[in-house]
Amino acid sequence: MGAFRTYPTGYRPPDESPSEYQSIPMDKIEDFGVHCKQYYALEVSHFKSVLDKRLLDLLWNKYWVNTLSSVSILAQPDYLADLTKDLAEKVEHACSSVSIQNVLTHRFPAPGTECLFCFLFLH
């Protein structure tokens, strides 16, 4: 869950390094890339009142067995497959980017070696 606010029209935000913790699906990267400098994330906080705590405790006591017995990731095999495919595409993209950058900077890997990402994730 996240909350975002757009910058005013014409505002140029300071350059930031990309977050290593936010994963964007490959099919959304182009959309996010076009607009990524037009908004920023807001801090999200949660709270619960005494009444909220009481209600949640009652619900937990009534449904805890159902909660523990359901494994949501196994109930959504397509989601897990899509997540794995997305990660593989990102690794491939990173490998090709590294290879292209090496060619442009005249840093060629030794014969028989490959991108470290490819070696670690694809073998």
N, CA, C and O of each residue as an XYZ file, in Angstrom:
492
protein
N       0.851     -1.160      0.000
C       0.000      0.000      0.000
C       0.899      1.226      0.000
O       1.931      1.250      0.672
N       0.514      2.217     -0.736
C       1.310      3.426     -0.791
C       0.443      4.636     -1.053
O      -0.687      4.525     -1.529
N       0.990      5.786     -0.735
C       0.320      7.058     -0.993
C       1.316      7.953     -1.719
O       2.506      7.961     -1.404
N       0.816      8.703     -2.690
C       1.694      9.528     -3.506
C       1.091     10.908     -3.692
O      -0.126     11.082     -3.622
N       1.950     11.881     -3.928
C       1.509     13.242     -4.213
C       2.291     13.714     -5.431
O       3.481     13.430     -5.561
N       1.619     14.434     -6.321
C       2.309     14.931     -7.515
C       2.975     16.269     -7.202
O       2.498     17.053     -6.383
N       4.098     16.498     -7.887
C       4.769     17.784     -7.771
C       3.979     18.824     -8.560
O       3.227     18.468     -9.467
N       4.140     20.104     -8.226
C       3.497     21.154     -9.029
C       4.034     21.131    -10.461
O       5.172     20.721    -10.688
N       3.234     21.561    -11.411
C       3.635     21.594    -12.814
C       4.905     22.424    -12.970
O       4.999     23.539    -12.456
N       5.881     21.866    -13.687
C       7.127     22.580    -13.944
C       8.196     22.388    -12.882
O       9.342     22.782    -13.097
N       7.860     21.795    -11.741
C       8.844     21.588    -10.668
C       9.815     20.486    -11.064
O       9.405     19.455    -11.596
N      11.091     20.701    -10.806
C      12.107     19.687    -11.092
C      12.610     19.144     -9.760
O      13.291     19.852     -9.018
N      12.279     17.894     -9.453
C      12.722     17.315     -8.178
C      14.221     17.031     -8.184
O      14.815     16.850     -9.247
N      14.832     16.993     -7.005
C      16.260     16.666     -6.952
C      16.491     15.229     -7.405
O      15.639     14.361     -7.215
N      17.650     14.990     -8.003
C      17.982     13.632     -8.451
C      18.191     12.735     -7.245
O      18.875     13.100     -6.289
N      17.593     11.561     -7.304
C      17.756     10.573     -6.241
C      18.158      9.262     -6.877
O      17.808      8.976     -8.022
N      18.903      8.465     -6.117
C      19.237      7.139     -6.622
C      17.993      6.273     -6.539
O      17.162      6.476     -5.653
N      17.845      5.311     -7.443
C      16.651      4.470     -7.419
C      16.588      3.642     -6.140
O      17.610      3.198     -5.617
N      15.384      3.446     -5.657
C      15.190      2.658     -4.443
C      15.456      1.196     -4.736
O      14.956      0.652     -5.721
N      16.238      0.562     -3.887
C      16.529     -0.851     -4.094
C      15.433     -1.735     -3.533
O      15.478     -2.953     -3.712
N      14.450     -1.156     -2.859
C      13.424     -1.952     -2.199
C      12.081     -1.936     -2.911
O      11.186     -2.693     -2.534
N      11.911     -1.112     -3.912
C      10.629     -1.030     -4.600
C      10.737     -1.739     -5.937
O      11.496     -1.323     -6.812
N       9.988     -2.792     -6.089
C      10.017     -3.557     -7.325
C       8.838     -3.153     -8.199
O       7.689     -3.178     -7.758
N       9.127     -2.784     -9.429
C       8.086     -2.405    -10.383
C       8.025     -3.497    -11.438
O       9.052     -3.825    -12.033
N       6.842     -4.073    -11.689
C       6.728     -5.121    -12.715
C       7.210     -4.615    -14.072
O       7.023     -3.447    -14.412
N       7.834     -5.510    -14.845
C       8.388     -5.131    -16.148
C       7.354     -4.482    -17.060
O       7.675     -3.541    -17.787
N       6.106     -4.977    -17.029
C       5.097     -4.411    -17.926
C       4.652     -3.015    -17.492
O       3.918     -2.352    -18.224
N       5.081     -2.559    -16.320
C       4.729     -1.222    -15.839
C       5.916     -0.266    -15.835
O       5.742      0.932    -15.614
N       7.118     -0.778    -16.076
C       8.313      0.060    -15.970
C       8.260      1.249    -16.920
O       8.622      2.360    -16.532
N       7.815      1.038    -18.159
C       7.751      2.156    -19.102
C       6.786      3.227    -18.614
O       7.089      4.418    -18.696
N       5.619      2.815    -18.103
C       4.654      3.790    -17.589
C       5.242      4.569    -16.420
O       5.136      5.795    -16.366
N       5.863      3.855    -15.486
C       6.441      4.517    -14.328
C       7.621      5.386    -14.747
O       7.821      6.472    -14.204
N       8.399      4.908    -15.711
C       9.569      5.653    -16.150
C       9.214      7.004    -16.726
O       9.923      7.984    -16.494
N       8.135      7.073    -17.467
C       7.705      8.322    -18.086
C       7.280      9.335    -17.028
O       7.531     10.531    -17.174
N       6.649      8.865    -15.979
C       6.059      9.764    -14.989
C       6.763      9.739    -13.636
O       6.310     10.396    -12.699
N       7.857      8.995    -13.515
C       8.439      8.769    -12.190
C       8.918     10.042    -11.503
O       8.984     10.078    -10.274
N       9.250     11.071    -12.241
C       9.723     12.317    -11.629
C       8.586     13.305    -11.373
O       8.836     14.444    -10.978
N       7.340     12.881    -11.594
C       6.212     13.787    -11.420
C       5.480     13.586    -10.100
O       4.533     14.314     -9.803
N       5.900     12.619     -9.312
C       5.255     12.381     -8.019
C       6.269     11.825     -7.036
O       7.353     11.381     -7.415
N       5.898     11.860     -5.778
C       6.767     11.307     -4.745
C       5.918     10.567     -3.721
O       4.733     10.849     -3.545
N       6.553      9.621     -3.058
C       5.840      8.796     -2.076
C       5.675      9.566     -0.771
O       6.560     10.311     -0.351
N       4.539      9.370     -0.151
C       4.272      9.929      1.169
C       4.420      8.830      2.205
O       4.230      7.651      1.906
N       4.754      9.216      3.402
C       4.838      8.238      4.481
C       3.427      7.772      4.823
O       2.500      8.578      4.910
N       3.276      6.475      5.013
C       1.980      5.898      5.370
C       2.100      5.326      6.772
O       3.030      4.577      7.070
N       1.163      5.680      7.621
C       1.170      5.117      8.973
C      -0.209      4.558      9.277
O      -1.211      4.967      8.691
N      -0.236      3.624     10.196
C      -1.487      2.974     10.581
C      -1.658      3.128     12.087
O      -0.676      3.204     12.826
N      -2.868      3.173     12.521
C      -3.130      3.236     13.951
C      -4.400      2.459     14.231
O      -5.205      2.207     13.335
N      -4.566      2.087     15.483
C      -5.824      1.456     15.869
C      -6.211      1.950     17.252
O      -5.376      2.117     18.141
N      -7.485      2.173     17.395
C      -8.022      2.644     18.667
C      -8.251      1.449     19.591
O      -8.049      0.301     19.197
N      -8.667      1.727     20.799
C      -8.987      0.660     21.753
C     -10.120     -0.197     21.196
O     -10.092     -1.421     21.318
N     -11.120      0.447     20.582
C     -12.237     -0.290     19.991
C     -11.754     -1.150     18.815
O     -12.164     -2.302     18.676
N     -10.885     -0.588     17.974
C     -10.317     -1.365     16.862
C      -9.598     -2.606     17.381
O      -9.764     -3.700     16.841
N      -8.803     -2.431     18.428
C      -8.068     -3.564     18.999
C      -9.032     -4.629     19.498
O      -8.817     -5.819     19.265
N     -10.071     -4.222     20.170
C     -11.059     -5.171     20.701
C     -11.716     -5.951     19.561
O     -11.836     -7.174     19.633
N     -12.142     -5.240     18.503
C     -12.782     -5.895     17.358
C     -11.816     -6.852     16.652
O     -12.199     -7.965     16.291
N     -10.583     -6.428     16.458
C      -9.597     -7.295     15.811
C      -9.300     -8.531     16.654
O      -9.130     -9.625     16.117
N      -9.238     -8.360     17.960
C      -9.036     -9.517     18.846
C     -10.198    -10.497     18.745
O      -9.987    -11.709     18.700
N     -11.421     -9.979     18.708
C     -12.594    -10.850     18.577
C     -12.568    -11.608     17.245
O     -12.824    -12.811     17.204
N     -12.258    -10.897     16.167
C     -12.180    -11.542     14.853
C     -11.063    -12.583     14.817
O     -11.249    -13.674     14.278
N      -9.914    -12.254     15.385
C      -8.801    -13.201     15.404
C      -9.192    -14.466     16.156
O      -8.941    -15.577     15.688
N      -9.809    -14.295     17.327
C     -10.209    -15.458     18.126
C     -11.208    -16.336     17.381
O     -11.222    -17.554     17.554
N     -12.038    -15.716     16.555
C     -13.050    -16.482     15.825
C     -12.475    -17.160     14.577
O     -12.881    -18.272     14.239
N     -11.539    -16.504     13.893
C     -11.095    -16.979     12.578
C      -9.619    -17.371     12.496
O      -9.123    -17.581     11.389
N      -8.900    -17.479     13.602
C      -7.465    -17.725     13.527
C      -7.122    -19.045     12.850
O      -6.106    -19.139     12.162
N      -7.947    -20.058     13.033
C      -7.662    -21.350     12.399
C      -7.732    -21.216     10.880
O      -6.864    -21.723     10.169
N      -8.764    -20.533     10.383
C      -8.890    -20.318      8.933
C      -7.708    -19.517      8.389
O      -7.197    -19.805      7.307
N      -7.284    -18.521      9.143
C      -6.172    -17.683      8.704
C      -4.892    -18.493      8.586
O      -4.173    -18.388      7.592
N      -4.611    -19.292      9.593
C      -3.375    -20.074      9.578
C      -3.413    -21.218      8.575
O      -2.375    -21.609      8.041
N      -4.588    -21.752      8.317
C      -4.671    -22.900      7.411
C      -4.674    -22.503      5.940
O      -4.483    -23.357      5.074
N      -4.884    -21.240      5.646
C      -4.862    -20.809      4.246
C      -3.471    -20.304      3.899
O      -2.887    -19.500      4.625
N      -2.952    -20.785      2.783
C      -1.650    -20.343      2.304
C      -1.920    -19.559      1.027
O      -2.140    -20.143     -0.035
N      -1.902    -18.251      1.134
C      -2.334    -17.407      0.017
C      -1.448    -17.540     -1.217
O      -1.956    -17.487     -2.338
N      -0.142    -17.710     -1.045
C       0.736    -17.784     -2.216
C       0.472    -19.056     -3.022
O       0.599    -19.055     -4.246
N       0.104    -20.138     -2.338
C      -0.203    -21.375     -3.048
C      -1.578    -21.310     -3.700
O      -1.844    -22.022     -4.668
N      -2.448    -20.461     -3.170
C      -3.776    -20.298     -3.751
C      -3.719    -19.461     -5.024
O      -4.704    -19.377     -5.757
N      -2.563    -18.840     -5.291
C      -2.409    -17.980     -6.463
C      -1.172    -18.398     -7.266
O      -0.206    -17.639     -7.344
N      -1.190    -19.586     -7.857
C       0.006    -20.041     -8.582
C       0.367    -19.142     -9.761
O       1.544    -19.009    -10.097
N      -0.629    -18.526    -10.392
C      -0.330    -17.628    -11.515
C       0.475    -16.421    -11.045
O       1.372    -15.952    -11.746
N       0.151    -15.923     -9.859
C       0.874    -14.775     -9.314
C       2.342    -15.131     -9.098
O       3.230    -14.359     -9.458
N       2.597    -16.292     -8.515
C       3.969    -16.731     -8.269
C       4.719    -16.922     -9.590
O       5.889    -16.553     -9.697
N       4.053    -17.493    -10.589
C       4.679    -17.679    -11.904
C       4.990    -16.328    -12.547
O       6.069    -16.143    -13.111
N       4.049    -15.384    -12.464
C       4.272    -14.051    -13.029
C       5.422    -13.338    -12.323
O       6.230    -12.664    -12.962
N       5.490    -13.489    -11.007
C       6.559    -12.868    -10.232
C       7.921    -13.424    -10.645
O       8.883    -12.671    -10.792
N       7.999    -14.731    -10.829
C       9.244    -15.378    -11.247
C       9.634    -14.938    -12.655
O      10.803    -14.654    -12.915
N       8.659    -14.880    -13.564
C       8.923    -14.450    -14.939
C       9.415    -13.004    -14.958
O      10.351    -12.671    -15.685
N       8.781    -12.148    -14.156
C       9.166    -10.744    -14.089
C      10.605    -10.599    -13.599
O      11.374     -9.805    -14.141
N      10.964    -11.365    -12.579
C      12.329    -11.318    -12.060
C      13.331    -11.778    -13.115
O      14.393    -11.173    -13.266
N      13.001    -12.844    -13.847
C      13.887    -13.339    -14.901
C      14.081    -12.281    -15.989
O      15.194    -12.103    -16.484
N      13.010    -11.580    -16.364
C      13.117    -10.527    -17.380
C      14.002     -9.386    -16.892
O      14.784     -8.828    -17.662
N      13.878     -9.041    -15.613
C      14.704     -7.963    -15.064
C      16.174     -8.358    -15.043
O      17.040     -7.532    -15.334
N      16.465     -9.605    -14.705
C      17.851    -10.081    -14.701
C      18.409    -10.056    -16.119
O      19.540     -9.621    -16.335
N      17.617    -10.524    -17.091
C      18.057    -10.485    -18.493
C      18.339     -9.060    -18.935
O      19.351     -8.795    -19.583
N      17.442     -8.138    -18.583
C      17.607     -6.730    -18.950
C      18.876     -6.160    -18.310
O      19.635     -5.439    -18.958
N      19.099     -6.486    -17.041
C      20.303     -6.003    -16.353
C      21.557     -6.547    -17.022
O      22.539     -5.825    -17.192
N      21.524     -7.814    -17.397
C      22.683     -8.430    -18.058
C      22.971     -7.762    -19.393
O      24.125     -7.470    -19.707
N      21.931     -7.519    -20.180
C      22.162     -6.889    -21.481
C      22.632     -5.451    -21.296
O      23.439     -4.965    -22.088
N      22.141     -4.759    -20.264
C      22.596     -3.389    -19.994
C      24.067     -3.374    -19.622
O      24.818     -2.512    -20.078
N      24.482     -4.325    -18.794
C      25.887     -4.410    -18.395
C      26.748     -4.724    -19.603
O      27.819     -4.139    -19.768
N      26.294     -5.645    -20.454
C      27.060     -6.004    -21.648
C      27.207     -4.816    -22.578
O      28.296     -4.568    -23.096
N      26.126     -4.076    -22.800
C      26.170     -2.898    -23.681
C      27.100     -1.847    -23.095
O      27.891     -1.242    -23.818
N      27.007     -1.627    -21.778
C      27.864     -0.636    -21.133
C      29.337     -1.031    -21.257
O      30.191     -0.170    -21.469
N      29.641     -2.317    -21.127
C      31.026     -2.777    -21.278
C      31.540     -2.515    -22.686
O      32.691     -2.115    -22.863
N      30.693     -2.739    -23.688
C      31.094     -2.488    -25.075
C      31.339     -0.998    -25.283
O      32.322     -0.614    -25.916
N      30.448     -0.151    -24.752
C      30.586      1.294    -24.940
C      31.817      1.855    -24.234
O      32.407      2.827    -24.704
N      32.207      1.259    -23.121
C      33.374      1.759    -22.382
C      34.626      0.946    -22.675
O      35.655      1.120    -22.022
N      34.534      0.054    -23.662
C      35.663     -0.774    -24.091
C      36.190     -1.677    -22.973
O      37.376     -2.004    -22.934
N      35.299     -2.072    -22.070
C      35.681     -3.032    -21.025
C      35.056     -4.360    -21.397
O      33.876     -4.592    -21.135
N      35.823     -5.210    -21.991
C      35.305     -6.497    -22.437
C      35.633     -7.557    -21.397
O      36.743     -7.579    -20.866
N      34.687     -8.432    -21.102
C      34.992     -9.504    -20.152
C      35.964    -10.501    -20.773
O      36.093    -10.599    -21.993
N      36.625    -11.220    -19.917
C      37.561    -12.241    -20.393
C      36.794    -13.292    -21.173
O      35.627    -13.543    -20.875
N      37.419    -13.913    -22.165
C      36.727    -14.940    -22.953
C      36.157    -16.035    -22.053
O      36.822    -16.515    -21.135
N      34.931    -16.411    -22.332
C      34.276    -17.470    -21.568
C      33.574    -16.983    -20.312
O      32.872    -17.756    -19.660
N      33.753    -15.704    -19.958
C      33.053    -15.181    -18.779
C      31.800    -14.475    -19.238
O      31.644    -14.147    -20.415
N      30.922    -14.250    -18.307
C      29.678    -13.562    -18.648
C      29.320    -12.600    -17.539
O      30.033    -12.491    -16.541
N      28.251    -11.927    -17.710
C      27.765    -10.976    -16.724
C      27.587    -11.675    -15.372
O      27.092    -12.800    -15.312
N      27.991    -11.008    -14.298
C      27.878    -11.590    -12.960
C      26.428    -11.907    -12.622
O      26.156    -12.938    -12.006
N      25.485    -11.041    -13.013
C      24.066    -11.309    -12.758
C      23.634    -12.612    -13.421
O      22.968    -13.447    -12.810
N      24.025    -12.766    -14.682
C      23.646    -13.982    -15.409
C      24.248    -15.208    -14.747
O      23.586    -16.236    -14.608
N      25.499    -15.095    -14.342
C      26.159    -16.234    -13.717
C      25.464    -16.616    -12.415
O      25.222    -17.796    -12.161
N      25.140    -15.615    -11.587
C      24.538    -15.897    -10.281
C      23.102    -16.380    -10.383
O      22.707    -17.304     -9.672
N      22.314    -15.766    -11.259
C      20.880    -16.040    -11.272
C      20.431    -17.058    -12.306
O      19.370    -17.664    -12.158
N      21.207    -17.249    -13.330
C      20.752    -18.129    -14.394
C      21.457    -19.478    -14.399
O      21.152    -20.328    -15.236
N      22.393    -19.690    -13.481
C      23.095    -20.981    -13.410
C      22.765    -21.692    -12.130
O      23.261    -22.793    -11.890
